[in-house]
């Protein structure tokens, strides 16, 4: 099922953790409109960057979210968020740096550059966090910092 021109429900619900553990990662039907909004945000990002966006993690069912150690309130479990890489544009830092200047026009509510356990990706959510200081942050093994910071 296509959510938008370039993003499918299968892509936004694909989970290697779910496959490995045999967990169901099918979203409730009422979450599908949210996933469409998330895909629409990804389309705007794709158009802005001029390169295909790879979703490494989108929707996570409660069981999958627990298995990956995600917090209960995770935007992934609510269908709002996607973790992405855009190798055709640049590394995650370069992608996040540009997106951080285009939050409103691209409809990004939260932007997180993550560099954890040797992996790097960009988390984007349609939902704006309650704490405005959490809107644009960098998370590394050392913790969270305000803004987009270069990853070592
Ligand atoms: Zn994420």
Backbone and ligand atoms as CSV (ligand in chain L), in Angstrom:
chain,resi,resn,atom,element,x,y,z
A,1,UNK,N,N,0.843,-1.196,0.000
A,1,UNK,CA,C,0.000,0.000,0.000
A,1,UNK,C,C,0.882,1.252,0.000
A,2,UNK,N,N,0.602,2.124,-0.969
A,2,UNK,CA,C,1.348,3.379,-1.037
A,2,UNK,C,C,0.751,4.402,-0.082
A,3,UNK,N,N,1.606,5.078,0.674
A,3,UNK,CA,C,1.140,6.173,1.537
A,3,UNK,C,C,1.223,7.489,0.775
A,4,UNK,N,N,2.350,7.646,0.046
A,4,UNK,CA,C,2.566,8.799,-0.833
A,4,UNK,C,C,3.313,8.263,-2.051
A,5,UNK,N,N,3.708,9.174,-2.957
A,5,UNK,CA,C,4.332,8.728,-4.210
A,5,UNK,C,C,5.555,7.836,-3.981
A,6,UNK,N,N,6.419,8.215,-3.025
A,6,UNK,CA,C,7.687,7.493,-2.859
A,6,UNK,C,C,7.766,6.637,-1.604
A,7,UNK,N,N,6.717,6.642,-0.764
A,7,UNK,CA,C,6.807,5.909,0.505
A,7,UNK,C,C,5.597,4.987,0.681
A,8,UNK,N,N,5.903,3.725,1.022
A,8,UNK,CA,C,4.851,2.723,1.188
A,8,UNK,C,C,4.666,2.390,2.662
A,9,UNK,N,N,3.513,1.819,2.972
A,9,UNK,CA,C,3.253,1.360,4.334
A,9,UNK,C,C,4.282,0.299,4.719
A,10,UNK,N,N,4.647,-0.557,3.749
A,10,UNK,CA,C,5.638,-1.607,4.040
A,10,UNK,C,C,6.966,-0.999,4.477
A,11,UNK,N,N,7.377,0.089,3.803
A,11,UNK,CA,C,8.656,0.727,4.145
A,11,UNK,C,C,8.588,1.365,5.531
A,12,UNK,N,N,7.447,1.960,5.861
A,12,UNK,CA,C,7.338,2.640,7.147
A,12,UNK,C,C,7.033,1.680,8.313
A,13,UNK,N,N,6.769,0.416,8.000
A,13,UNK,CA,C,6.534,-0.537,9.090
A,13,UNK,C,C,7.577,-1.653,9.098
A,14,UNK,N,N,8.530,-1.585,8.152
A,14,UNK,CA,C,9.573,-2.610,8.101
A,14,UNK,C,C,10.401,-2.578,9.390
A,15,UNK,N,N,10.638,-3.736,9.970
A,15,UNK,CA,C,11.430,-3.798,11.198
A,15,UNK,C,C,12.191,-5.108,11.241
A,16,UNK,N,N,13.525,-4.996,11.198
A,16,UNK,CA,C,14.331,-6.214,11.290
A,16,UNK,C,C,14.171,-6.841,12.675
A,17,UNK,N,N,13.954,-6.004,13.692
A,17,UNK,CA,C,13.741,-6.529,15.051
A,17,UNK,C,C,12.460,-7.361,15.092
A,18,UNK,N,N,11.394,-6.844,14.476
A,18,UNK,CA,C,10.128,-7.585,14.449
A,18,UNK,C,C,10.302,-8.925,13.741
A,19,UNK,N,N,11.047,-8.898,12.613
A,19,UNK,CA,C,11.257,-10.149,11.866
A,19,UNK,C,C,12.062,-11.141,12.692
A,20,UNK,N,N,13.120,-10.640,13.313
A,20,UNK,CA,C,14.020,-11.509,14.071
A,20,UNK,C,C,13.277,-12.159,15.247
A,21,UNK,N,N,12.417,-11.368,15.911
A,21,UNK,CA,C,11.743,-11.868,17.104
A,21,UNK,C,C,10.337,-12.393,16.815
A,22,UNK,N,N,9.924,-12.311,15.539
A,22,UNK,CA,C,8.601,-12.799,15.188
A,22,UNK,C,C,7.476,-11.964,15.775
A,23,UNK,N,N,7.701,-10.652,15.884
A,23,UNK,CA,C,6.689,-9.757,16.454
A,23,UNK,C,C,5.854,-9.120,15.347
A,24,UNK,N,N,4.588,-8.901,15.652
A,24,UNK,CA,C,3.689,-8.234,14.705
A,24,UNK,C,C,3.959,-6.734,14.736
A,25,UNK,N,N,4.175,-6.143,13.563
A,25,UNK,CA,C,4.409,-4.697,13.519
A,25,UNK,C,C,3.362,-4.001,12.649
A,26,UNK,N,N,2.151,-4.558,12.642
A,26,UNK,CA,C,1.067,-3.957,11.862
A,26,UNK,C,C,0.417,-2.838,12.672
A,27,UNK,N,N,0.345,-1.633,12.097
A,27,UNK,CA,C,-0.285,-0.543,12.855
A,27,UNK,C,C,-1.810,-0.675,12.890
A,28,UNK,N,N,-2.402,-0.206,13.969
A,28,UNK,CA,C,-3.862,-0.115,14.022
A,28,UNK,C,C,-4.320,0.809,12.903
A,29,UNK,N,N,-5.498,0.540,12.350
A,29,UNK,CA,C,-5.941,1.281,11.167
A,29,UNK,C,C,-6.035,2.785,11.445
A,30,UNK,N,N,-6.340,3.144,12.705
A,30,UNK,CA,C,-6.466,4.581,12.996
A,30,UNK,C,C,-5.122,5.298,12.972
A,31,UNK,N,N,-4.013,4.523,12.979
A,31,UNK,CA,C,-2.694,5.157,12.908
A,31,UNK,C,C,-2.262,5.428,11.465
A,32,UNK,N,N,-2.941,4.815,10.496
A,32,UNK,CA,C,-2.513,4.958,9.101
A,32,UNK,C,C,-2.548,6.415,8.625
A,33,UNK,N,N,-3.590,7.209,8.967
A,33,UNK,CA,C,-3.550,8.620,8.555
A,33,UNK,C,C,-2.333,9.368,9.104
A,34,UNK,N,N,-1.890,9.009,10.306
A,34,UNK,CA,C,-0.674,9.628,10.855
A,34,UNK,C,C,0.546,9.227,10.043
A,35,UNK,N,N,0.577,7.954,9.643
A,35,UNK,CA,C,1.703,7.490,8.835
A,35,UNK,C,C,1.712,8.195,7.473
A,36,UNK,N,N,0.528,8.509,6.955
A,36,UNK,CA,C,0.455,9.291,5.710
A,36,UNK,C,C,1.062,10.669,5.934
A,37,UNK,N,N,0.737,11.301,7.060
A,37,UNK,CA,C,1.318,12.633,7.348
A,37,UNK,C,C,2.833,12.545,7.501
A,38,UNK,N,N,3.290,11.460,8.133
A,38,UNK,CA,C,4.740,11.267,8.274
A,38,UNK,C,C,5.373,11.093,6.893
A,39,UNK,N,N,4.725,10.301,6.031
A,39,UNK,CA,C,5.245,10.093,4.670
A,39,UNK,C,C,5.236,11.401,3.877
A,40,UNK,N,N,4.236,12.236,4.111
A,40,UNK,CA,C,4.189,13.537,3.410
A,40,UNK,C,C,5.359,14.421,3.842
A,41,UNK,N,N,5.706,14.355,5.134
A,41,UNK,CA,C,6.889,15.097,5.610
A,41,UNK,C,C,8.142,14.543,4.926
A,42,UNK,N,N,8.228,13.225,4.803
A,42,UNK,CA,C,9.391,12.610,4.156
A,42,UNK,C,C,9.463,13.004,2.678
A,43,UNK,N,N,8.309,13.155,2.025
A,43,UNK,CA,C,8.299,13.612,0.623
A,43,UNK,C,C,8.877,15.018,0.511
A,44,UNK,N,N,8.512,15.897,1.464
A,44,UNK,CA,C,9.042,17.269,1.425
A,44,UNK,C,C,10.554,17.261,1.644
A,45,UNK,N,N,11.007,16.396,2.564
A,45,UNK,CA,C,12.453,16.280,2.819
A,45,UNK,C,C,13.157,15.766,1.564
A,46,UNK,N,N,12.579,14.746,0.941
A,46,UNK,CA,C,13.149,14.164,-0.280
A,46,UNK,C,C,13.268,15.218,-1.375
A,47,UNK,N,N,12.200,16.007,-1.546
A,47,UNK,CA,C,12.208,17.040,-2.592
A,47,UNK,C,C,13.256,18.109,-2.287
A,48,UNK,N,N,13.356,18.498,-1.011
A,48,UNK,CA,C,14.318,19.542,-0.626
A,48,UNK,C,C,15.753,19.069,-0.849
A,49,UNK,N,N,16.029,17.815,-0.466
A,49,UNK,CA,C,17.397,17.306,-0.558
A,49,UNK,C,C,17.727,16.813,-1.966
A,50,UNK,N,N,16.703,16.554,-2.763
A,50,UNK,CA,C,16.932,16.089,-4.123
A,50,UNK,C,C,17.568,14.717,-4.188
A,51,UNK,N,N,17.271,13.884,-3.205
A,51,UNK,CA,C,17.838,12.528,-3.163
A,51,UNK,C,C,16.882,11.603,-2.419
A,52,UNK,N,N,16.888,10.308,-2.783
A,52,UNK,CA,C,15.998,9.357,-2.102
A,52,UNK,C,C,16.299,9.270,-0.609
A,53,UNK,N,N,15.229,9.140,0.169
A,53,UNK,CA,C,15.313,9.029,1.619
A,53,UNK,C,C,15.091,7.568,2.000
A,54,UNK,N,N,16.042,6.997,2.743
A,54,UNK,CA,C,15.884,5.621,3.219
A,54,UNK,C,C,15.392,5.643,4.657
A,55,UNK,N,N,14.273,4.961,4.901
A,55,UNK,CA,C,13.717,4.881,6.253
A,55,UNK,C,C,14.327,3.654,6.930
A,56,UNK,N,N,15.077,3.873,8.011
A,56,UNK,CA,C,15.676,2.737,8.726
A,56,UNK,C,C,14.757,2.249,9.841
A,57,UNK,N,N,13.858,3.110,10.321
A,57,UNK,CA,C,12.852,2.698,11.305
A,57,UNK,C,C,11.712,3.697,11.274
A,58,UNK,N,N,10.502,3.193,11.089
A,58,UNK,CA,C,9.329,4.074,11.089
A,58,UNK,C,C,8.419,3.701,12.241
A,59,UNK,N,N,7.251,3.154,11.901
A,59,UNK,CA,C,6.314,2.742,12.949
A,59,UNK,C,C,6.877,1.562,13.744
A,60,UNK,N,N,6.680,1.608,15.055
A,60,UNK,CA,C,7.015,0.474,15.923
A,60,UNK,C,C,5.812,0.142,16.782
A,61,UNK,N,N,5.309,-1.077,16.652
A,61,UNK,CA,C,4.221,-1.512,17.530
A,61,UNK,C,C,4.730,-1.500,18.973
A,62,UNK,N,N,3.823,-1.500,19.953
A,62,UNK,CA,C,4.271,-1.499,21.352
A,62,UNK,C,C,5.269,-2.623,21.649
A,63,UNK,N,N,5.047,-3.805,21.092
A,63,UNK,CA,C,5.958,-4.924,21.364
A,63,UNK,C,C,7.335,-4.676,20.741
A,64,UNK,N,N,7.344,-4.161,19.507
A,64,UNK,CA,C,8.621,-3.875,18.840
A,64,UNK,C,C,9.334,-2.737,19.549
A,65,UNK,N,N,8.574,-1.729,19.955
A,65,UNK,CA,C,9.174,-0.588,20.646
A,65,UNK,C,C,9.843,-1.034,21.949
A,66,UNK,N,N,9.185,-1.942,22.678
A,66,UNK,CA,C,9.787,-2.481,23.903
A,66,UNK,C,C,11.070,-3.234,23.578
A,67,UNK,N,N,11.023,-4.025,22.493
A,67,UNK,CA,C,12.175,-4.860,22.136
A,67,UNK,C,C,13.399,-4.021,21.775
A,68,UNK,N,N,13.172,-2.833,21.168
A,68,UNK,CA,C,14.319,-1.993,20.811
A,68,UNK,C,C,14.696,-1.054,21.953
A,69,UNK,N,N,13.991,-1.152,23.076
A,69,UNK,CA,C,14.321,-0.312,24.230
A,69,UNK,C,C,13.807,1.106,24.101
A,70,UNK,N,N,12.815,1.320,23.222
A,70,UNK,CA,C,12.259,2.665,23.042
A,70,UNK,C,C,11.371,3.047,24.219
A,71,UNK,N,N,11.269,4.354,24.470
A,71,UNK,CA,C,10.406,4.816,25.550
A,71,UNK,C,C,8.939,4.648,25.135
A,72,UNK,N,N,8.068,4.437,26.128
A,72,UNK,CA,C,6.653,4.170,25.862
A,72,UNK,C,C,6.010,5.291,25.050
A,73,UNK,N,N,6.446,6.515,25.318
A,73,UNK,CA,C,5.851,7.670,24.648
A,73,UNK,C,C,6.478,7.928,23.280
A,74,UNK,N,N,7.317,6.999,22.792
A,74,UNK,CA,C,8.044,7.213,21.543
A,74,UNK,C,C,7.117,7.618,20.402
A,75,UNK,N,N,7.546,8.635,19.645
A,75,UNK,CA,C,6.788,9.048,18.472
A,75,UNK,C,C,6.740,7.940,17.424
A,76,UNK,N,N,7.701,7.002,17.483
A,76,UNK,CA,C,7.650,5.863,16.555
A,76,UNK,C,C,6.422,5.005,16.832
A,77,UNK,N,N,6.081,4.815,18.117
A,77,UNK,CA,C,4.941,3.972,18.492
A,77,UNK,C,C,3.611,4.653,18.187
A,78,UNK,N,N,3.666,5.970,17.940
A,78,UNK,CA,C,2.450,6.725,17.626
A,78,UNK,C,C,2.320,7.009,16.126
A,79,UNK,N,N,3.300,6.557,15.346
A,79,UNK,CA,C,3.235,6.765,13.896
A,79,UNK,C,C,3.690,8.132,13.433
A,80,UNK,N,N,4.256,8.922,14.339
A,80,UNK,CA,C,4.657,10.290,13.989
A,80,UNK,C,C,6.073,10.382,13.423
A,81,UNK,N,N,6.909,9.390,13.726
A,81,UNK,CA,C,8.348,9.574,13.515
A,81,UNK,C,C,8.957,8.560,12.560
A,82,UNK,N,N,10.081,8.963,11.964
A,82,UNK,CA,C,10.874,8.052,11.144
A,82,UNK,C,C,12.354,8.345,11.358
A,83,UNK,N,N,13.154,7.309,11.361
A,83,UNK,CA,C,14.607,7.453,11.354
A,83,UNK,C,C,15.040,7.304,9.906
A,84,UNK,N,N,15.864,8.244,9.441
A,84,UNK,CA,C,16.217,8.254,8.019
A,84,UNK,C,C,17.714,8.446,7.805
A,85,UNK,N,N,18.169,7.997,6.659
A,85,UNK,CA,C,19.484,8.351,6.134
A,85,UNK,C,C,19.279,8.750,4.676
A,86,UNK,N,N,20.121,9.674,4.203
A,86,UNK,CA,C,20.010,10.165,2.831
A,86,UNK,C,C,21.404,10.176,2.219
A,87,UNK,N,N,21.953,8.976,1.940
A,87,UNK,CA,C,23.345,8.906,1.482
A,87,UNK,C,C,23.590,9.665,0.183
A,88,UNK,N,N,22.562,9.830,-0.656
A,88,UNK,CA,C,22.727,10.566,-1.908
A,88,UNK,C,C,22.902,12.061,-1.698
A,89,UNK,N,N,22.625,12.535,-0.484
A,89,UNK,CA,C,22.806,13.956,-0.163
A,89,UNK,C,C,24.042,14.181,0.693
A,90,UNK,N,N,24.201,13.325,1.703
A,90,UNK,CA,C,25.350,13.497,2.590
A,90,UNK,C,C,25.199,12.651,3.840
A,91,UNK,N,N,26.133,12.843,4.782
A,91,UNK,CA,C,26.064,12.072,6.018
A,91,UNK,C,C,24.956,12.632,6.920
A,92,UNK,N,N,24.585,11.893,7.970
A,92,UNK,CA,C,23.476,12.343,8.820
A,92,UNK,C,C,23.683,13.752,9.387
A,93,UNK,N,N,24.908,14.112,9.734
A,93,UNK,CA,C,25.157,15.463,10.249
A,93,UNK,C,C,24.799,16.515,9.199
A,94,UNK,N,N,25.249,16.308,7.965
A,94,UNK,CA,C,24.980,17.256,6.880
A,94,UNK,C,C,23.478,17.380,6.626
A,95,UNK,N,N,22.788,16.235,6.645
A,95,UNK,CA,C,21.333,16.221,6.435
A,95,UNK,C,C,20.648,16.993,7.565
A,96,UNK,N,N,21.010,16.676,8.824
A,96,UNK,CA,C,20.354,17.307,9.969
A,96,UNK,C,C,20.624,18.808,10.011
A,97,UNK,N,N,21.846,19.196,9.650
A,97,UNK,CA,C,22.214,20.615,9.670
A,97,UNK,C,C,21.308,21.401,8.722
A,98,UNK,N,N,21.095,20.869,7.524
A,98,UNK,CA,C,20.228,21.566,6.576
A,98,UNK,C,C,18.773,21.562,7.056
A,99,UNK,N,N,18.286,20.393,7.489
A,99,UNK,CA,C,16.880,20.296,7.910
A,99,UNK,C,C,16.589,21.214,9.097
A,100,UNK,N,N,17.589,21.428,9.951
A,100,UNK,CA,C,17.364,22.259,11.141
A,100,UNK,C,C,17.028,23.703,10.765
A,101,UNK,N,N,17.365,24.100,9.542
A,101,UNK,CA,C,17.059,25.457,9.082
A,101,UNK,C,C,15.712,25.519,8.365
A,102,UNK,N,N,15.064,24.360,8.209
A,102,UNK,CA,C,13.838,24.292,7.403
A,102,UNK,C,C,12.705,23.585,8.145
A,103,UNK,N,N,12.703,23.677,9.473
A,103,UNK,CA,C,11.716,22.954,10.291
A,103,UNK,C,C,10.273,23.311,9.897
A,104,UNK,N,N,9.973,24.596,9.884
A,104,UNK,CA,C,8.595,25.019,9.602
A,104,UNK,C,C,8.180,24.708,8.165
A,105,UNK,N,N,8.982,25.128,7.160
A,105,UNK,CA,C,8.541,24.854,5.784
A,105,UNK,C,C,8.401,23.366,5.467
A,106,UNK,N,N,9.198,22.516,6.126
A,106,UNK,CA,C,9.105,21.084,5.841
A,106,UNK,C,C,8.137,20.381,6.792
A,107,UNK,N,N,7.583,21.109,7.763
A,107,UNK,CA,C,6.619,20.498,8.679
A,107,UNK,C,C,7.255,19.501,9.627
A,108,UNK,N,N,8.484,19.781,10.044
A,108,UNK,CA,C,9.174,18.905,10.991
A,108,UNK,C,C,8.940,19.446,12.401
A,109,UNK,N,N,8.358,18.617,13.271
A,109,UNK,CA,C,8.086,19.054,14.644
A,109,UNK,C,C,9.269,18.836,15.560
A,110,UNK,N,N,9.998,17.764,15.296
A,110,UNK,CA,C,11.206,17.473,16.072
A,110,UNK,C,C,12.262,16.863,15.158
A,111,UNK,N,N,13.502,17.280,15.391
A,111,UNK,CA,C,14.640,16.805,14.599
A,111,UNK,C,C,15.726,16.367,15.563
A,112,UNK,N,N,16.162,15.121,15.426
A,112,UNK,CA,C,17.210,14.611,16.314
A,112,UNK,C,C,18.300,13.961,15.473
A,113,UNK,N,N,19.531,14.453,15.623
A,113,UNK,CA,C,20.680,13.773,15.020
A,113,UNK,C,C,21.160,12.753,16.045
A,114,UNK,N,N,21.180,11.479,15.641
A,114,UNK,CA,C,21.567,10.440,16.589
A,114,UNK,C,C,22.834,9.737,16.116
A,115,UNK,N,N,23.775,9.618,17.026
A,115,UNK,CA,C,25.014,8.886,16.770
A,115,UNK,C,C,25.264,8.006,17.968
A,116,UNK,N,N,24.747,6.803,17.886
A,116,UNK,CA,C,24.735,5.918,19.051
A,116,UNK,C,C,25.304,4.558,18.669
A,117,UNK,N,N,26.199,4.046,19.481
A,117,UNK,CA,C,26.777,2.705,19.292
A,117,UNK,C,C,27.317,2.522,17.876
A,118,UNK,N,N,27.999,3.560,17.361
A,118,UNK,CA,C,28.645,3.440,16.061
A,118,UNK,C,C,27.738,3.621,14.865
A,119,UNK,N,N,26.435,3.881,15.092
A,119,UNK,CA,C,25.521,4.112,13.978
A,119,UNK,C,C,25.031,5.554,14.009
A,120,UNK,N,N,24.747,6.092,12.837
A,120,UNK,CA,C,24.275,7.473,12.747
A,120,UNK,C,C,23.019,7.533,11.889
A,121,UNK,N,N,22.045,8.352,12.359
A,121,UNK,CA,C,20.840,8.541,11.574
A,121,UNK,C,C,20.163,9.834,12.017
A,122,UNK,N,N,19.131,10.237,11.272
A,122,UNK,CA,C,18.371,11.438,11.605
A,122,UNK,C,C,16.941,11.021,11.941
A,123,UNK,N,N,16.468,11.426,13.118
A,123,UNK,CA,C,15.085,11.157,13.554
A,123,UNK,C,C,14.258,12.407,13.259
A,124,UNK,N,N,13.182,12.234,12.497
A,124,UNK,CA,C,12.266,13.351,12.227
A,124,UNK,C,C,10.866,12.949,12.656
A,125,UNK,N,N,10.162,13.898,13.279
A,125,UNK,CA,C,8.808,13.636,13.754
A,125,UNK,C,C,7.896,14.778,13.341
A,126,UNK,N,N,6.648,14.433,13.025
A,126,UNK,CA,C,5.664,15.474,12.710
A,126,UNK,C,C,5.176,16.155,13.985
A,127,UNK,N,N,5.427,15.545,15.136
A,127,UNK,CA,C,4.915,16.069,16.409
A,127,UNK,C,C,5.949,16.992,17.060
A,128,UNK,N,N,5.501,18.137,17.490
A,128,UNK,CA,C,6.382,19.064,18.194
A,128,UNK,C,C,6.397,18.697,19.676
A,129,UNK,N,N,7.591,18.499,20.263
A,129,UNK,CA,C,7.649,18.108,21.674
A,129,UNK,C,C,7.135,19.208,22.597
A,130,UNK,N,N,6.648,18.806,23.766
A,130,UNK,CA,C,6.117,19.776,24.733
A,130,UNK,C,C,7.205,20.761,25.149
A,131,UNK,N,N,8.400,20.225,25.397
A,131,UNK,CA,C,9.507,21.104,25.767
A,131,UNK,C,C,10.174,21.612,24.502
A,132,UNK,N,N,10.100,22.918,24.280
A,132,UNK,CA,C,10.601,23.499,23.039
A,132,UNK,C,C,12.100,23.253,22.884
A,133,UNK,N,N,12.801,23.115,24.031
A,133,UNK,CA,C,14.249,22.876,23.964
A,133,UNK,C,C,14.562,21.493,23.394
A,134,UNK,N,N,13.558,20.614,23.313
A,134,UNK,CA,C,13.777,19.280,22.739
A,134,UNK,C,C,13.529,19.236,21.240
A,135,UNK,N,N,13.232,20.396,20.636
A,135,UNK,CA,C,12.871,20.377,19.200
A,135,UNK,C,C,14.016,19.959,18.305
A,136,UNK,N,N,15.200,20.477,18.564
A,136,UNK,CA,C,16.365,20.166,17.719
A,136,UNK,C,C,17.504,19.765,18.644
A,137,UNK,N,N,17.815,18.489,18.647
A,137,UNK,CA,C,18.859,18.008,19.557
A,137,UNK,C,C,19.753,16.970,18.879
A,138,UNK,N,N,20.894,16.769,19.488
A,138,UNK,CA,C,21.838,15.731,19.057
A,138,UNK,C,C,21.996,14.747,20.216
A,139,UNK,N,N,21.844,13.467,19.916
A,139,UNK,CA,C,21.995,12.439,20.946
A,139,UNK,C,C,23.167,11.533,20.567
A,140,UNK,N,N,24.110,11.409,21.486
A,140,UNK,CA,C,25.238,10.490,21.286
A,140,UNK,C,C,25.316,9.577,22.501
A,141,UNK,N,N,26.301,8.698,22.511
A,141,UNK,CA,C,26.497,7.823,23.665
A,141,UNK,C,C,26.726,8.645,24.940
A,142,UNK,N,N,27.190,9.890,24.763
A,142,UNK,CA,C,27.474,10.752,25.921
A,142,UNK,C,C,26.225,11.457,26.442
A,143,UNK,N,N,25.095,11.388,25.699
A,143,UNK,CA,C,23.880,12.047,26.152
A,143,UNK,C,C,23.330,12.997,25.110
A,144,UNK,N,N,22.400,13.863,25.524
A,144,UNK,CA,C,21.723,14.781,24.605
A,144,UNK,C,C,22.292,16.182,24.716
A,145,UNK,N,N,22.373,16.863,23.575
A,145,UNK,CA,C,22.821,18.260,23.532
A,145,UNK,C,C,21.865,19.062,22.677
A,146,UNK,N,N,21.697,20.331,22.993
A,146,UNK,CA,C,20.849,21.200,22.194
A,146,UNK,C,C,21.475,21.418,20.820
A,147,UNK,N,N,20.622,21.482,19.799
A,147,UNK,CA,C,21.097,21.816,18.465
A,147,UNK,C,C,21.721,20.634,17.751
A,148,UNK,N,N,22.149,20.878,16.523
A,148,UNK,CA,C,22.803,19.837,15.719
A,148,UNK,C,C,24.307,19.993,15.890
A,149,UNK,N,N,24.930,18.980,16.461
A,149,UNK,CA,C,26.363,19.011,16.762
A,149,UNK,C,C,27.098,17.998,15.887
A,150,UNK,N,N,28.302,18.357,15.505
A,150,UNK,CA,C,29.116,17.424,14.708
A,150,UNK,C,C,29.349,16.148,15.505
A,151,UNK,N,N,29.253,15.013,14.839
A,151,UNK,CA,C,29.491,13.731,15.504
A,151,UNK,C,C,30.956,13.359,15.321
A,152,UNK,N,N,31.554,12.854,16.369
A,152,UNK,CA,C,32.973,12.476,16.257
A,152,UNK,C,C,33.083,11.099,15.622
L,1,ZN,ZN,ZN,13.787,7.698,15.987
